[in-house]
């Protein structure tokens, strides 16, 4: 499967407004790679306080969006005979290089660095207009729902 719209994303992730931070999956190869977008809009609730005179998307939400994209890839790569919940389990080396502002489109690219069972490690990058805005290494674990 290569592209997912918001309806398909909502079937895979438990997040909902205002915490669902992925708008579309553009490209995906199970167990390998995913490319997705988030459209940054002024009507998002965090902009009322971060910062009213110069709205900037909080970095922690950019990282959360990258984690959600990784979660989608993990779900798509998981066995289909079980239901899972995904937990964000680690983050290393995150760097912010460009602020995300209303009107920007974040393009996330995550590549699987390692997978061991239900544990994942991703190289994660976020781009704005082709420029690297954020990068880091993220870890996640899928947990079968009957064990969660």
N, CA, C and O atoms as CSV, one atom per row, in Angstrom:
chain,resi,resn,atom,element,x,y,z
A,1,UNK,N,N,0.853,-1.173,0.000
A,1,UNK,CA,C,0.000,0.000,0.000
A,1,UNK,C,C,0.891,1.226,0.000
A,1,UNK,O,O,1.841,1.297,0.779
A,2,UNK,N,N,0.608,2.177,-0.844
A,2,UNK,CA,C,1.512,3.310,-0.932
A,2,UNK,C,C,0.929,4.604,-0.382
A,2,UNK,O,O,1.686,5.413,0.155
A,3,UNK,N,N,-0.362,4.844,-0.485
A,3,UNK,CA,C,-0.925,6.113,-0.037
A,3,UNK,C,C,-2.108,5.863,0.891
A,3,UNK,O,O,-2.906,4.951,0.671
A,4,UNK,N,N,-2.209,6.697,1.943
A,4,UNK,CA,C,-3.341,6.623,2.872
A,4,UNK,C,C,-3.927,8.015,3.059
A,4,UNK,O,O,-3.195,8.973,3.306
A,5,UNK,N,N,-5.248,8.126,2.942
A,5,UNK,CA,C,-5.904,9.398,3.248
A,5,UNK,C,C,-6.230,9.446,4.740
A,5,UNK,O,O,-5.933,8.503,5.472
A,6,UNK,N,N,-6.833,10.530,5.186
A,6,UNK,CA,C,-7.090,10.722,6.615
A,6,UNK,C,C,-8.012,9.638,7.178
A,6,UNK,O,O,-7.854,9.242,8.333
A,7,UNK,N,N,-8.958,9.157,6.396
A,7,UNK,CA,C,-9.860,8.096,6.878
A,7,UNK,C,C,-9.080,6.816,7.193
A,7,UNK,O,O,-9.314,6.178,8.219
A,8,UNK,N,N,-8.163,6.450,6.313
A,8,UNK,CA,C,-7.349,5.245,6.526
A,8,UNK,C,C,-6.367,5.443,7.679
A,8,UNK,O,O,-6.096,4.506,8.431
A,9,UNK,N,N,-5.833,6.656,7.822
A,9,UNK,CA,C,-4.937,6.956,8.945
A,9,UNK,C,C,-5.686,6.788,10.263
A,9,UNK,O,O,-5.146,6.224,11.215
A,10,UNK,N,N,-6.921,7.272,10.325
A,10,UNK,CA,C,-7.717,7.184,11.551
A,10,UNK,C,C,-8.115,5.747,11.869
A,10,UNK,O,O,-8.402,5.434,13.025
A,11,UNK,N,N,-8.139,4.868,10.869
A,11,UNK,CA,C,-8.375,3.445,11.128
A,11,UNK,C,C,-7.168,2.799,11.805
A,11,UNK,O,O,-7.304,1.794,12.502
A,12,UNK,N,N,-5.986,3.381,11.595
A,12,UNK,CA,C,-4.761,2.781,12.117
A,12,UNK,C,C,-4.286,3.393,13.429
A,12,UNK,O,O,-3.781,2.684,14.299
A,13,UNK,N,N,-4.445,4.704,13.573
A,13,UNK,CA,C,-3.980,5.383,14.787
A,13,UNK,C,C,-5.143,5.658,15.739
A,13,UNK,O,O,-6.251,5.946,15.288
A,14,UNK,N,N,-4.907,5.574,17.046
A,14,UNK,CA,C,-5.969,5.882,18.009
A,14,UNK,C,C,-6.137,7.377,18.245
A,14,UNK,O,O,-7.122,7.779,18.865
A,15,UNK,N,N,-5.225,8.210,17.782
A,15,UNK,CA,C,-5.246,9.651,18.038
A,15,UNK,C,C,-6.418,10.323,17.332
A,15,UNK,O,O,-6.841,9.897,16.257
A,16,UNK,N,N,-6.934,11.380,17.956
A,16,UNK,CA,C,-8.000,12.202,17.381
A,16,UNK,C,C,-7.693,13.669,17.664
A,16,UNK,O,O,-6.779,13.983,18.427
A,17,UNK,N,N,-8.456,14.560,17.049
A,17,UNK,CA,C,-8.267,15.988,17.256
A,17,UNK,C,C,-8.281,16.297,18.744
A,17,UNK,O,O,-9.124,15.764,19.466
A,18,UNK,N,N,-7.387,17.128,19.219
A,18,UNK,CA,C,-6.382,17.907,18.487
A,18,UNK,C,C,-5.021,17.226,18.406
A,18,UNK,O,O,-4.024,17.889,18.118
A,19,UNK,N,N,-4.955,15.924,18.653
A,19,UNK,CA,C,-3.662,15.263,18.746
A,19,UNK,C,C,-3.316,14.376,17.559
A,19,UNK,O,O,-2.230,13.795,17.535
A,20,UNK,N,N,-4.190,14.253,16.588
A,20,UNK,CA,C,-3.841,13.533,15.367
A,20,UNK,C,C,-3.057,14.499,14.487
A,20,UNK,O,O,-3.596,15.515,14.048
A,21,UNK,N,N,-1.806,14.194,14.229
A,21,UNK,CA,C,-0.898,15.144,13.592
A,21,UNK,C,C,-0.381,14.685,12.236
A,21,UNK,O,O,0.655,15.166,11.778
A,22,UNK,N,N,-1.082,13.767,11.592
A,22,UNK,CA,C,-0.707,13.283,10.259
A,22,UNK,C,C,-1.922,13.447,9.360
A,22,UNK,O,O,-3.013,12.978,9.685
A,23,UNK,N,N,-1.727,14.120,8.220
A,23,UNK,CA,C,-2.844,14.365,7.303
A,23,UNK,C,C,-2.928,13.381,6.148
A,23,UNK,O,O,-4.021,13.071,5.673
A,24,UNK,N,N,-1.784,12.887,5.693
A,24,UNK,CA,C,-1.783,11.980,4.542
A,24,UNK,C,C,-0.465,11.214,4.506
A,24,UNK,O,O,0.593,11.752,4.831
A,25,UNK,N,N,-0.551,9.966,4.109
A,25,UNK,CA,C,0.646,9.184,3.807
A,25,UNK,C,C,0.801,9.205,2.301
A,25,UNK,O,O,-0.107,8.815,1.567
A,26,UNK,N,N,1.958,9.664,1.843
A,26,UNK,CA,C,2.213,9.796,0.415
A,26,UNK,C,C,2.794,8.531,-0.203
A,26,UNK,O,O,2.512,8.184,-1.350
A,27,UNK,N,N,3.618,7.851,0.600
A,27,UNK,CA,C,4.343,6.693,0.071
A,27,UNK,C,C,4.746,5.817,1.251
A,27,UNK,O,O,5.088,6.314,2.324
A,28,UNK,N,N,4.700,4.517,1.034
A,28,UNK,CA,C,5.057,3.611,2.120
A,28,UNK,C,C,5.464,2.265,1.537
A,28,UNK,O,O,4.853,1.757,0.597
A,29,UNK,N,N,6.509,1.710,2.123
A,29,UNK,CA,C,6.913,0.345,1.818
A,29,UNK,C,C,7.053,-0.357,3.158
A,29,UNK,O,O,7.922,-0.008,3.958
A,30,UNK,N,N,6.201,-1.347,3.407
A,30,UNK,CA,C,6.194,-2.060,4.686
A,30,UNK,C,C,7.597,-2.487,5.081
A,30,UNK,O,O,8.394,-2.911,4.244
A,31,UNK,N,N,7.886,-2.366,6.376
A,31,UNK,CA,C,9.168,-2.762,6.965
A,31,UNK,C,C,10.352,-1.907,6.530
A,31,UNK,O,O,11.482,-2.203,6.915
A,32,UNK,N,N,10.134,-0.858,5.741
A,32,UNK,CA,C,11.270,-0.139,5.171
A,32,UNK,C,C,11.201,1.372,5.321
A,32,UNK,O,O,12.106,1.978,5.896
A,33,UNK,N,N,10.122,1.999,4.805
A,33,UNK,CA,C,10.115,3.446,4.606
A,33,UNK,C,C,8.688,3.975,4.583
A,33,UNK,O,O,7.760,3.275,4.178
A,34,UNK,N,N,8.521,5.243,5.031
A,34,UNK,CA,C,7.236,5.923,4.916
A,34,UNK,C,C,7.488,7.413,4.707
A,34,UNK,O,O,8.433,7.984,5.251
A,35,UNK,N,N,6.635,8.016,3.920
A,35,UNK,CA,C,6.661,9.466,3.661
A,35,UNK,C,C,5.245,9.979,3.862
A,35,UNK,O,O,4.305,9.467,3.254
A,36,UNK,N,N,5.087,10.999,4.721
A,36,UNK,CA,C,3.760,11.504,5.066
A,36,UNK,C,C,3.818,13.011,5.263
A,36,UNK,O,O,4.897,13.597,5.351
A,37,UNK,N,N,2.631,13.638,5.332
A,37,UNK,CA,C,2.589,15.099,5.502
A,37,UNK,C,C,1.676,15.514,6.641
A,37,UNK,O,O,0.747,14.807,7.032
A,38,UNK,N,N,1.987,16.693,7.149
A,38,UNK,CA,C,1.136,17.394,8.092
A,38,UNK,C,C,1.072,18.836,7.622
A,38,UNK,O,O,2.096,19.506,7.490
A,39,UNK,N,N,-0.148,19.305,7.371
A,39,UNK,CA,C,-0.357,20.700,7.005
A,39,UNK,C,C,-0.496,21.512,8.283
A,39,UNK,O,O,-1.365,21.232,9.109
A,40,UNK,N,N,0.351,22.511,8.449
A,40,UNK,CA,C,0.341,23.345,9.643
A,40,UNK,C,C,-0.620,24.503,9.401
A,40,UNK,O,O,-0.437,25.282,8.466
A,41,UNK,N,N,-1.662,24.615,10.256
A,41,UNK,CA,C,-2.667,25.668,10.076
A,41,UNK,C,C,-2.793,26.517,11.339
A,41,UNK,O,O,-2.552,26.038,12.447
A,42,UNK,N,N,-3.169,27.769,11.160
A,42,UNK,CA,C,-3.263,28.710,12.277
A,42,UNK,C,C,-4.366,28.326,13.264
A,42,UNK,O,O,-4.310,28.744,14.420
A,43,UNK,N,N,-5.366,27.547,12.849
A,43,UNK,CA,C,-6.453,27.186,13.770
A,43,UNK,C,C,-6.101,26.066,14.730
A,43,UNK,O,O,-6.982,25.595,15.449
A,44,UNK,N,N,-4.862,25.620,14.775
A,44,UNK,CA,C,-4.478,24.597,15.748
A,44,UNK,C,C,-4.370,25.235,17.130
A,44,UNK,O,O,-3.840,26.338,17.265
A,45,UNK,N,N,-4.872,24.548,18.159
A,45,UNK,CA,C,-5.007,25.178,19.479
A,45,UNK,C,C,-3.701,25.643,20.120
A,45,UNK,O,O,-3.716,26.596,20.899
A,46,UNK,N,N,-2.577,25.003,19.816
A,46,UNK,CA,C,-1.319,25.413,20.455
A,46,UNK,C,C,-0.851,26.798,20.023
A,46,UNK,O,O,-0.057,27.422,20.727
A,47,UNK,N,N,-1.326,27.294,18.878
A,47,UNK,CA,C,-0.868,28.600,18.402
A,47,UNK,C,C,-1.401,29.765,19.225
A,47,UNK,O,O,-0.846,30.861,19.161
A,48,UNK,N,N,-2.457,29.556,19.991
A,48,UNK,CA,C,-2.946,30.658,20.836
A,48,UNK,C,C,-1.937,31.026,21.917
A,48,UNK,O,O,-1.945,32.157,22.403
A,49,UNK,N,N,-1.074,30.097,22.302
A,49,UNK,CA,C,-0.102,30.393,23.332
A,49,UNK,C,C,1.342,30.194,22.904
A,49,UNK,O,O,2.250,30.455,23.693
A,50,UNK,N,N,1.588,29.732,21.661
A,50,UNK,CA,C,2.967,29.403,21.239
A,50,UNK,C,C,3.226,29.916,19.839
A,50,UNK,O,O,3.139,29.079,18.940
A,51,UNK,N,N,3.495,31.022,19.549
A,51,UNK,CA,C,3.470,32.246,20.346
A,51,UNK,C,C,2.526,33.196,19.656
A,51,UNK,O,O,2.566,33.293,18.429
A,52,UNK,N,N,1.665,33.914,20.386
A,52,UNK,CA,C,0.613,34.708,19.750
A,52,UNK,C,C,1.110,35.700,18.691
A,52,UNK,O,O,0.436,35.898,17.680
A,53,UNK,N,N,2.255,36.318,18.899
A,53,UNK,CA,C,2.744,37.320,17.937
A,53,UNK,C,C,3.625,36.718,16.844
A,53,UNK,O,O,3.873,37.365,15.827
A,54,UNK,N,N,4.095,35.499,17.041
A,54,UNK,CA,C,4.927,34.819,16.048
A,54,UNK,C,C,4.674,33.321,16.203
A,54,UNK,O,O,5.486,32.617,16.803
A,55,UNK,N,N,3.543,32.823,15.663
A,55,UNK,CA,C,3.163,31.425,15.886
A,55,UNK,C,C,4.182,30.437,15.314
A,55,UNK,O,O,4.555,30.492,14.142
A,56,UNK,N,N,4.616,29.528,16.202
A,56,UNK,CA,C,5.568,28.481,15.853
A,56,UNK,C,C,5.026,27.163,16.413
A,56,UNK,O,O,4.614,27.097,17.571
A,57,UNK,N,N,5.028,26.123,15.586
A,57,UNK,CA,C,4.589,24.814,16.063
A,57,UNK,C,C,5.600,24.294,17.078
A,57,UNK,O,O,6.795,24.248,16.783
A,58,UNK,N,N,5.143,23.898,18.273
A,58,UNK,CA,C,6.088,23.380,19.271
A,58,UNK,C,C,6.871,22.175,18.735
A,58,UNK,O,O,6.312,21.286,18.093
A,59,UNK,N,N,8.160,22.172,19.013
A,59,UNK,CA,C,9.018,21.086,18.556
A,59,UNK,C,C,8.555,19.734,19.037
A,59,UNK,O,O,8.654,18.743,18.314
A,60,UNK,N,N,8.049,19.687,20.258
A,60,UNK,CA,C,7.579,18.411,20.805
A,60,UNK,C,C,6.430,17.842,19.956
A,60,UNK,O,O,6.281,16.624,19.858
A,61,UNK,N,N,5.624,18.711,19.349
A,61,UNK,CA,C,4.536,18.228,18.485
A,61,UNK,C,C,5.062,17.755,17.132
A,61,UNK,O,O,4.490,16.848,16.528
A,62,UNK,N,N,6.136,18.356,16.659
A,62,UNK,CA,C,6.769,17.854,15.432
A,62,UNK,C,C,7.300,16.442,15.678
A,62,UNK,O,O,7.131,15.553,14.844
A,63,UNK,N,N,7.944,16.248,16.829
A,63,UNK,CA,C,8.456,14.917,17.174
A,63,UNK,C,C,7.298,13.930,17.330
A,63,UNK,O,O,7.390,12.794,16.866
A,64,UNK,N,N,6.213,14.351,17.977
A,64,UNK,CA,C,5.028,13.482,18.116
A,64,UNK,C,C,4.474,13.116,16.745
A,64,UNK,O,O,4.092,11.967,16.521
A,65,UNK,N,N,4.425,14.076,15.828
A,65,UNK,CA,C,3.939,13.782,14.477
A,65,UNK,C,C,4.831,12.741,13.805
A,65,UNK,O,O,4.331,11.822,13.156
A,66,UNK,N,N,6.147,12.881,13.957
A,66,UNK,CA,C,7.063,11.880,13.386
A,66,UNK,C,C,6.806,10.513,14.014
A,66,UNK,O,O,6.826,9.496,13.321
A,67,UNK,N,N,6.566,10.488,15.324
A,67,UNK,CA,C,6.280,9.223,16.002
A,67,UNK,C,C,4.984,8.599,15.472
A,67,UNK,O,O,4.909,7.382,15.299
A,68,UNK,N,N,3.974,9.420,15.216
A,68,UNK,CA,C,2.724,8.896,14.665
A,68,UNK,C,C,2.950,8.302,13.280
A,68,UNK,O,O,2.373,7.267,12.948
A,69,UNK,N,N,3.778,8.943,12.475
A,69,UNK,CA,C,4.100,8.411,11.147
A,69,UNK,C,C,4.798,7.057,11.294
A,69,UNK,O,O,4.492,6.114,10.564
A,70,UNK,N,N,5.737,6.967,12.242
A,70,UNK,CA,C,6.385,5.686,12.506
A,70,UNK,C,C,5.402,4.636,12.966
A,70,UNK,O,O,5.528,3.466,12.605
A,71,UNK,N,N,4.415,5.040,13.766
A,71,UNK,CA,C,3.370,4.125,14.216
A,71,UNK,C,C,2.567,3.559,13.061
A,71,UNK,O,O,2.227,2.376,13.050
A,72,UNK,N,N,2.269,4.400,12.098
A,72,UNK,CA,C,1.529,3.936,10.915
A,72,UNK,C,C,2.336,2.871,10.180
A,72,UNK,O,O,1.794,1.837,9.789
A,73,UNK,N,N,3.636,3.124,9.990
A,73,UNK,CA,C,4.475,2.144,9.309
A,73,UNK,C,C,4.544,0.827,10.085
A,73,UNK,O,O,4.478,-0.251,9.496
A,74,UNK,N,N,4.676,0.924,11.409
A,74,UNK,CA,C,4.717,-0.293,12.225
A,74,UNK,C,C,3.409,-1.072,12.106
A,74,UNK,O,O,3.434,-2.293,11.951
A,75,UNK,N,N,2.253,-0.378,12.175
A,75,UNK,CA,C,0.957,-1.046,12.032
A,75,UNK,C,C,0.834,-1.720,10.677
A,75,UNK,O,O,0.359,-2.852,10.581
A,76,UNK,N,N,1.263,-1.027,9.629
A,76,UNK,CA,C,1.149,-1.580,8.281
A,76,UNK,C,C,2.061,-2.790,8.085
A,76,UNK,O,O,1.797,-3.633,7.228
A,77,UNK,N,N,3.125,-2.879,8.870
A,77,UNK,CA,C,4.081,-3.971,8.733
A,77,UNK,C,C,3.779,-5.135,9.672
A,77,UNK,O,O,4.394,-6.196,9.561
A,78,UNK,N,N,2.839,-4.944,10.592
A,78,UNK,CA,C,2.528,-5.958,11.617
A,78,UNK,C,C,1.662,-7.073,11.049
A,78,UNK,O,O,1.001,-6.895,10.026
A,79,UNK,N,N,1.668,-8.230,11.720
A,79,UNK,CA,C,0.774,-9.316,11.299
A,79,UNK,C,C,-0.686,-8.852,11.331
A,79,UNK,O,O,-1.091,-8.103,12.220
A,80,UNK,N,N,-1.444,-9.296,10.375
A,80,UNK,CA,C,-2.843,-8.847,10.253
A,80,UNK,C,C,-3.808,-9.683,11.086
A,80,UNK,O,O,-5.000,-9.379,11.136
A,81,UNK,N,N,-3.315,-10.723,11.736
A,81,UNK,CA,C,-4.205,-11.581,12.510
A,81,UNK,C,C,-4.333,-11.143,13.969
A,81,UNK,O,O,-4.973,-11.835,14.762
A,82,UNK,N,N,-3.733,-10.000,14.338
A,82,UNK,CA,C,-3.813,-9.470,15.693
A,82,UNK,C,C,-4.076,-7.972,15.638
A,82,UNK,O,O,-3.806,-7.320,14.629
A,83,UNK,N,N,-4.610,-7.429,16.739
A,83,UNK,CA,C,-4.748,-5.989,16.871
A,83,UNK,C,C,-3.678,-5.498,17.825
A,83,UNK,O,O,-3.370,-6.149,18.824
A,84,UNK,N,N,-3.107,-4.328,17.500
A,84,UNK,CA,C,-1.998,-3.799,18.269
A,84,UNK,C,C,-2.272,-2.372,18.721
A,84,UNK,O,O,-3.124,-1.675,18.169
A,85,UNK,N,N,-1.532,-1.962,19.733
A,85,UNK,CA,C,-1.425,-0.566,20.118
A,85,UNK,C,C,0.063,-0.248,20.047
A,85,UNK,O,O,0.899,-1.098,20.353
A,86,UNK,N,N,0.387,0.955,19.650
A,86,UNK,CA,C,1.793,1.326,19.512
A,86,UNK,C,C,2.173,2.294,20.623
A,86,UNK,O,O,1.417,3.207,20.956
A,87,UNK,N,N,3.349,2.081,21.189
A,87,UNK,CA,C,3.885,2.955,22.220
A,87,UNK,C,C,5.175,3.584,21.708
A,87,UNK,O,O,6.046,2.895,21.177
A,88,UNK,N,N,5.287,4.882,21.872
A,88,UNK,CA,C,6.501,5.631,21.573
A,88,UNK,C,C,7.450,5.362,22.736
A,88,UNK,O,O,7.145,5.737,23.869
A,89,UNK,N,N,8.592,4.722,22.485
A,89,UNK,CA,C,9.433,4.258,23.585
A,89,UNK,C,C,10.783,4.950,23.709
A,89,UNK,O,O,11.471,4.769,24.713
A,90,UNK,N,N,11.178,5.733,22.721
A,90,UNK,CA,C,12.467,6.384,22.854
A,90,UNK,C,C,12.737,7.395,21.771
A,90,UNK,O,O,12.148,7.371,20.691
A,91,UNK,N,N,13.654,8.288,22.100
A,91,UNK,CA,C,14.025,9.351,21.180
A,91,UNK,C,C,15.484,9.714,21.438
A,91,UNK,O,O,15.891,9.883,22.588
A,92,UNK,N,N,16.258,9.831,20.386
A,92,UNK,CA,C,17.670,10.188,20.510
A,92,UNK,C,C,18.050,11.225,19.466
A,92,UNK,O,O,17.549,11.216,18.342
A,93,UNK,N,N,18.937,12.109,19.859
A,93,UNK,CA,C,19.590,13.010,18.907
A,93,UNK,C,C,18.691,13.930,18.122
A,93,UNK,O,O,19.012,14.259,16.980
A,94,UNK,N,N,17.573,14.362,18.684
A,94,UNK,CA,C,16.668,15.235,17.930
A,94,UNK,C,C,17.279,16.629,17.816
A,94,UNK,O,O,17.781,17.189,18.790
A,95,UNK,N,N,17.223,17.169,16.610
A,95,UNK,CA,C,17.706,18.521,16.339
A,95,UNK,C,C,16.660,19.259,15.526
A,95,UNK,O,O,16.045,18.700,14.617
A,96,UNK,N,N,16.469,20.524,15.867
A,96,UNK,CA,C,15.542,21.391,15.148
A,96,UNK,C,C,16.353,22.418,14.368
A,96,UNK,O,O,17.241,23.074,14.912
A,97,UNK,N,N,16.033,22.544,13.092
A,97,UNK,CA,C,16.809,23.431,12.228
A,97,UNK,C,C,15.988,24.554,11.612
A,97,UNK,O,O,16.541,25.559,11.164
A,98,UNK,N,N,14.689,24.387,11.589
A,98,UNK,CA,C,13.827,25.387,10.953
A,98,UNK,C,C,12.464,25.333,11.640
A,98,UNK,O,O,11.906,24.249,11.809
A,99,UNK,N,N,11.918,26.491,12.041
A,99,UNK,CA,C,10.610,26.463,12.707
A,99,UNK,C,C,9.477,26.161,11.720
A,99,UNK,O,O,9.523,26.551,10.553
A,100,UNK,N,N,8.472,25.463,12.220
A,100,UNK,CA,C,7.257,25.191,11.427
A,100,UNK,C,C,6.226,26.243,11.806
A,100,UNK,O,O,5.893,26.403,12.980
A,101,UNK,N,N,5.725,26.953,10.812
A,101,UNK,CA,C,4.784,28.044,11.034
A,101,UNK,C,C,3.496,27.782,10.256
A,101,UNK,O,O,3.489,26.990,9.314
A,102,UNK,N,N,2.412,28.445,10.647
A,102,UNK,CA,C,1.165,28.276,9.895
A,102,UNK,C,C,1.384,28.538,8.408
A,102,UNK,O,O,2.047,29.500,8.020
A,103,UNK,N,N,0.814,27.663,7.589
A,103,UNK,CA,C,0.982,27.733,6.143
A,103,UNK,C,C,2.047,26.776,5.620
A,103,UNK,O,O,2.102,26.491,4.424
A,104,UNK,N,N,2.895,26.283,6.525
A,104,UNK,CA,C,3.925,25.319,6.124
A,104,UNK,C,C,3.331,23.926,5.972
A,104,UNK,O,O,2.289,23.611,6.546
A,105,UNK,N,N,4.001,23.114,5.204
A,105,UNK,CA,C,3.673,21.693,5.114
A,105,UNK,C,C,4.915,20.912,5.541
A,105,UNK,O,O,5.978,21.021,4.930
A,106,UNK,N,N,4.756,20.128,6.598
A,106,UNK,CA,C,5.829,19.255,7.054
A,106,UNK,C,C,5.762,17.957,6.269
A,106,UNK,O,O,4.709,17.323,6.194
A,107,UNK,N,N,6.869,17.568,5.692
A,107,UNK,CA,C,6.972,16.294,4.985
A,107,UNK,C,C,7.897,15.417,5.821
A,107,UNK,O,O,9.070,15.734,6.018
A,108,UNK,N,N,7.349,14.314,6.307
A,108,UNK,CA,C,8.090,13.398,7.161
A,108,UNK,C,C,8.595,12.224,6.343
A,108,UNK,O,O,7.864,11.657,5.531
A,109,UNK,N,N,9.853,11.866,6.564
A,109,UNK,CA,C,10.436,10.685,5.944
A,109,UNK,C,C,11.067,9.852,7.040
A,109,UNK,O,O,11.996,10.299,7.713
A,110,UNK,N,N,10.565,8.648,7.219
A,110,UNK,CA,C,11.101,7.730,8.222
A,110,UNK,C,C,11.590,6.465,7.537
A,110,UNK,O,O,10.904,5.885,6.696
A,111,UNK,N,N,12.783,6.054,7.915
A,111,UNK,CA,C,13.401,4.842,7.389
A,111,UNK,C,C,13.664,3.910,8.560
A,111,UNK,O,O,14.158,4.334,9.604
A,112,UNK,N,N,13.335,2.649,8.381
A,112,UNK,CA,C,13.578,1.663,9.429
A,112,UNK,C,C,15.077,1.402,9.517
A,112,UNK,O,O,15.713,1.008,8.539
A,113,UNK,N,N,15.627,1.628,10.702
A,113,UNK,CA,C,17.031,1.308,10.964
A,113,UNK,C,C,17.174,-0.110,11.483
A,113,UNK,O,O,18.122,-0.823,11.153
A,114,UNK,N,N,16.199,-0.505,12.310
A,114,UNK,CA,C,16.241,-1.853,12.890
A,114,UNK,C,C,14.841,-2.239,13.342
A,114,UNK,O,O,14.056,-1.411,13.805
A,115,UNK,N,N,14.563,-3.513,13.193
A,115,UNK,CA,C,13.317,-4.081,13.710
A,115,UNK,C,C,13.662,-5.407,14.358
A,115,UNK,O,O,14.290,-6.275,13.752
A,116,UNK,N,N,13.238,-5.542,15.600
A,116,UNK,CA,C,13.433,-6.795,16.315
A,116,UNK,C,C,12.089,-7.160,16.920
A,116,UNK,O,O,11.667,-6.553,17.905
A,117,UNK,N,N,11.413,-8.144,16.342
A,117,UNK,CA,C,10.077,-8.503,16.802
A,117,UNK,C,C,9.129,-7.337,16.633
A,117,UNK,O,O,8.907,-6.861,15.519
A,118,UNK,N,N,8.562,-6.870,17.754
A,118,UNK,CA,C,7.634,-5.742,17.704
A,118,UNK,C,C,8.302,-4.424,18.071
A,118,UNK,O,O,7.622,-3.416,18.261
A,119,UNK,N,N,9.638,-4.424,18.172
A,119,UNK,CA,C,10.379,-3.212,18.520
A,119,UNK,C,C,10.988,-2.606,17.258
A,119,UNK,O,O,11.563,-3.305,16.423
A,120,UNK,N,N,10.844,-1.285,17.143
A,120,UNK,CA,C,11.262,-0.574,15.940
A,120,UNK,C,C,12.211,0.556,16.290
A,120,UNK,O,O,12.108,1.166,17.354
A,121,UNK,N,N,13.146,0.829,15.369
A,121,UNK,CA,C,14.016,1.992,15.469
A,121,UNK,C,C,14.007,2.667,14.103
A,121,UNK,O,O,14.252,2.024,13.082
A,122,UNK,N,N,13.724,3.972,14.092
A,122,UNK,CA,C,13.573,4.720,12.848
A,122,UNK,C,C,14.548,5.891,12.768
A,122,UNK,O,O,14.818,6.548,13.774
A,123,UNK,N,N,15.066,6.146,11.596
A,123,UNK,CA,C,15.684,7.433,11.285
A,123,UNK,C,C,14.527,8.316,10.841
A,123,UNK,O,O,13.811,7.972,9.900
A,124,UNK,N,N,14.337,9.456,11.509
A,124,UNK,CA,C,13.181,10.313,11.230
A,124,UNK,C,C,13.647,11.706,10.823
A,124,UNK,O,O,14.527,12.291,11.453
A,125,UNK,N,N,13.045,12.221,9.765
A,125,UNK,CA,C,13.347,13.573,9.300
A,125,UNK,C,C,12.056,14.272,8.913
A,125,UNK,O,O,11.115,13.654,8.414
A,126,UNK,N,N,12.034,15.584,9.158
A,126,UNK,CA,C,10.901,16.421,8.751
A,126,UNK,C,C,11.449,17.561,7.894
A,126,UNK,O,O,12.433,18.206,8.256
A,127,UNK,N,N,10.811,17.794,6.775
A,127,UNK,CA,C,11.251,18.826,5.842
A,127,UNK,C,C,10.166,19.878,5.649
A,127,UNK,O,O,8.975,19.570,5.695
A,128,UNK,N,N,10.584,21.115,5.433
A,128,UNK,CA,C,9.689,22.210,5.055
A,128,UNK,C,C,10.273,22.817,3.785
A,128,UNK,O,O,11.416,23.276,3.787
A,129,UNK,N,N,9.510,22.823,2.715
A,129,UNK,CA,C,9.983,23.348,1.427
A,129,UNK,C,C,11.328,22.746,1.013
A,129,UNK,O,O,12.179,23.438,0.454
A,130,UNK,N,N,11.509,21.460,1.291
A,130,UNK,CA,C,12.729,20.778,0.906
A,130,UNK,C,C,13.893,20.956,1.861
A,130,UNK,O,O,14.926,20.307,1.703
A,131,UNK,N,N,13.743,21.827,2.852
A,131,UNK,CA,C,14.800,22.056,3.837
A,131,UNK,C,C,14.561,21.197,5.070
A,131,UNK,O,O,13.426,21.060,5.526
A,132,UNK,N,N,15.637,20.617,5.612
A,132,UNK,CA,C,15.527,19.809,6.817
A,132,UNK,C,C,15.127,20.704,7.987
A,132,UNK,O,O,15.825,21.668,8.302
A,133,UNK,N,N,14.008,20.386,8.628
A,133,UNK,CA,C,13.503,21.163,9.756
A,133,UNK,C,C,13.756,20.464,11.082
A,133,UNK,O,O,13.982,21.125,12.095
A,134,UNK,N,N,13.720,19.134,11.089
A,134,UNK,CA,C,13.893,18.362,12.315
A,134,UNK,C,C,14.384,16.975,11.936
A,134,UNK,O,O,13.996,16.421,10.907
A,135,UNK,N,N,15.252,16.418,12.793
A,135,UNK,CA,C,15.722,15.050,12.558
A,135,UNK,C,C,16.036,14.397,13.896
A,135,UNK,O,O,16.275,15.073,14.897
A,136,UNK,N,N,16.031,13.075,13.893
A,136,UNK,CA,C,16.364,12.330,15.094
A,136,UNK,C,C,16.135,10.845,14.883
A,136,UNK,O,O,15.765,10.402,13.796
A,137,UNK,N,N,16.360,10.092,15.937
A,137,UNK,CA,C,16.123,8.655,15.931
A,137,UNK,C,C,14.996,8.372,16.910
A,137,UNK,O,O,15.047,8.808,18.061
A,138,UNK,N,N,13.976,7.642,16.461
A,138,UNK,CA,C,12.805,7.334,17.278
A,138,UNK,C,C,12.688,5.829,17.455
A,138,UNK,O,O,13.052,5.052,16.573
A,139,UNK,N,N,12.174,5.434,18.614
A,139,UNK,CA,C,11.909,4.025,18.875
A,139,UNK,C,C,10.435,3.852,19.236
A,139,UNK,O,O,9.822,4.733,19.839
A,140,UNK,N,N,9.882,2.712,18.858
A,140,UNK,CA,C,8.484,2.397,19.153
A,140,UNK,C,C,8.347,0.893,19.358
A,140,UNK,O,O,9.153,0.103,18.867
A,141,UNK,N,N,7.324,0.529,20.082
A,141,UNK,CA,C,7.007,-0.880,20.311
A,141,UNK,C,C,5.535,-1.111,20.038
A,141,UNK,O,O,4.681,-0.356,20.505
A,142,UNK,N,N,5.243,-2.145,19.288
A,142,UNK,CA,C,3.863,-2.596,19.101
A,142,UNK,C,C,3.543,-3.579,20.217
A,142,UNK,O,O,4.343,-4.461,20.528
A,143,UNK,N,N,2.379,-3.423,20.810
A,143,UNK,CA,C,1.941,-4.325,21.873
A,143,UNK,C,C,0.605,-4.925,21.438
A,143,UNK,O,O,-0.330,-4.182,21.140
A,144,UNK,N,N,0.498,-6.258,21.394
A,144,UNK,CA,C,-0.803,-6.845,21.088
A,144,UNK,C,C,-1.836,-6.330,22.099
A,144,UNK,O,O,-1.572,-6.295,23.301
A,145,UNK,N,N,-3.011,-5.932,21.602
A,145,UNK,CA,C,-4.018,-5.311,22.469
A,145,UNK,C,C,-4.446,-6.221,23.615
A,145,UNK,O,O,-4.798,-5.730,24.688
A,146,UNK,N,N,-4.423,-7.522,23.411
A,146,UNK,CA,C,-4.825,-8.411,24.498
A,146,UNK,C,C,-3.781,-8.498,25.611
A,146,UNK,O,O,-4.032,-9.104,26.652
A,147,UNK,N,N,-2.615,-7.895,25.393
A,147,UNK,CA,C,-1.560,-7.852,26.415
A,147,UNK,C,C,-1.340,-6.449,26.965
A,147,UNK,O,O,-0.608,-6.282,27.941
A,148,UNK,N,N,-1.956,-5.446,26.364
A,148,UNK,CA,C,-1.732,-4.049,26.754
A,148,UNK,C,C,-2.348,-3.717,28.101
A,148,UNK,O,O,-2.244,-2.581,28.564
